[in-house]
Amino acid sequence: MQLLVCEDVTANMAKVAEARLAARVVRSTPLREIEGNQTYDGQQEFLAVAARVAREGRLSRFVYVSRKLN
């Protein structure tokens, strides 16, 4: 295998989690009807924690692109 790209995309992961969290807040009433309060609150907590630990550097995500050598 030959490594072509190794990129730290942790900041993007934090941004996506924060954006999803905010979008869900705007739509909280219908989401609570669909998901129920417990599931909605659990998803919100998960997204908040994911964003926070990514921003703090305690969670990271890397993208690796490689190709198989003949």
ZIVENFEN-V829146 format. One record per residue. N is the residue number from 0. RES is the residue in three letters. PHI is phi in radians with two decimals (NA if undefined). OMEGA is omega in degrees with one decimal (999 if undefined). BURIAL is # if it has 16 or more other ideal C-beta (glycine too) atoms within 10 Angstrom, else .. Layout:
n->N res->RES phi->PHI omega->OMEGA burial->BURIAL
n->N res->RES phi->PHI omega->OMEGA burial->BURIAL
//
This chain:
n->0 res->MET phi->NA omega->176.5 burial->.
n->1 res->GLN phi->-2.09 omega->179.0 burial->.
n->2 res->LEU phi->-1.31 omega->179.5 burial->.
n->3 res->LEU phi->-1.74 omega->-177.1 burial->.
n->4 res->VAL phi->-2.53 omega->170.1 burial->.
n->5 res->CYS phi->-2.36 omega->-174.0 burial->.
n->6 res->GLU phi->-2.27 omega->175.6 burial->.
n->7 res->ASP phi->-1.44 omega->-179.3 burial->.
n->8 res->VAL phi->-1.97 omega->-178.8 burial->.
n->9 res->THR phi->-1.06 omega->-179.1 burial->#
n->10 res->ALA phi->-1.06 omega->178.0 burial->.
n->11 res->ASN phi->-1.13 omega->179.0 burial->.
n->12 res->MET phi->-1.07 omega->178.5 burial->#
n->13 res->ALA phi->-1.12 omega->179.4 burial->#
n->14 res->LYS phi->-1.09 omega->-179.9 burial->.
n->15 res->VAL phi->-1.13 omega->178.7 burial->.
n->16 res->ALA phi->-1.07 omega->178.8 burial->#
n->17 res->GLU phi->-1.13 omega->179.9 burial->#
n->18 res->ALA phi->-1.16 omega->178.1 burial->.
n->19 res->ARG phi->-1.13 omega->178.3 burial->#
n->20 res->LEU phi->-1.02 omega->-179.1 burial->#
n->21 res->ALA phi->-1.14 omega->179.9 burial->.
n->22 res->ALA phi->-1.12 omega->179.7 burial->.
n->23 res->ARG phi->-1.22 omega->178.0 burial->#
n->24 res->VAL phi->-1.09 omega->180.0 burial->.
n->25 res->VAL phi->-1.06 omega->-176.8 burial->.
n->26 res->ARG phi->-1.87 omega->-172.3 burial->.
n->27 res->SER phi->-1.09 omega->-177.2 burial->.
n->28 res->THR phi->-1.10 omega->178.5 burial->.
n->29 res->PRO phi->-1.16 omega->178.5 burial->.
n->30 res->LEU phi->-1.16 omega->177.3 burial->#
n->31 res->ARG phi->-1.12 omega->177.7 burial->.
n->32 res->GLU phi->-1.15 omega->-178.5 burial->.
n->33 res->ILE phi->-1.35 omega->-172.1 burial->.
n->34 res->GLU phi->-1.58 omega->-170.6 burial->.
n->35 res->GLY phi->1.55 omega->-176.2 burial->.
n->36 res->ASN phi->-1.10 omega->-176.3 burial->.
n->37 res->GLN phi->-1.12 omega->179.7 burial->.
n->38 res->THR phi->-1.18 omega->178.5 burial->.
n->39 res->TYR phi->-1.02 omega->-179.2 burial->#
n->40 res->ASP phi->-1.08 omega->178.4 burial->.
n->41 res->GLY phi->-1.13 omega->177.4 burial->.
n->42 res->GLN phi->-1.12 omega->179.4 burial->.
n->43 res->GLN phi->-1.11 omega->178.7 burial->#
n->44 res->GLU phi->-1.13 omega->178.2 burial->.
n->45 res->PHE phi->-1.02 omega->-178.8 burial->.
n->46 res->LEU phi->-1.13 omega->179.0 burial->#
n->47 res->ALA phi->-1.13 omega->179.5 burial->.
n->48 res->VAL phi->-1.16 omega->179.4 burial->.
n->49 res->ALA phi->-1.03 omega->179.4 burial->#
n->50 res->ALA phi->-1.13 omega->-177.4 burial->#
n->51 res->ARG phi->-1.14 omega->-177.1 burial->.
n->52 res->VAL phi->-1.23 omega->174.8 burial->#
n->53 res->ALA phi->-1.20 omega->178.3 burial->#
n->54 res->ARG phi->-1.08 omega->-178.6 burial->#
n->55 res->GLU phi->-1.40 omega->179.9 burial->.
n->56 res->GLY phi->1.41 omega->179.2 burial->.
n->57 res->ARG phi->-1.63 omega->175.1 burial->.
n->58 res->LEU phi->-2.43 omega->-179.8 burial->#
n->59 res->SER phi->-2.39 omega->177.9 burial->.
n->60 res->ARG phi->-2.42 omega->178.6 burial->.
n->61 res->PHE phi->-2.13 omega->174.1 burial->.
n->62 res->VAL phi->-1.90 omega->176.7 burial->.
n->63 res->TYR phi->-2.05 omega->174.2 burial->.
n->64 res->VAL phi->-2.15 omega->-179.3 burial->.
n->65 res->SER phi->-2.43 omega->174.2 burial->.
n->66 res->ARG phi->-2.32 omega->-179.2 burial->.
n->67 res->LYS phi->-1.38 omega->177.4 burial->.
n->68 res->LEU phi->-1.43 omega->179.1 burial->.
n->69 res->ASN phi->-1.28 omega->999 burial->.
//
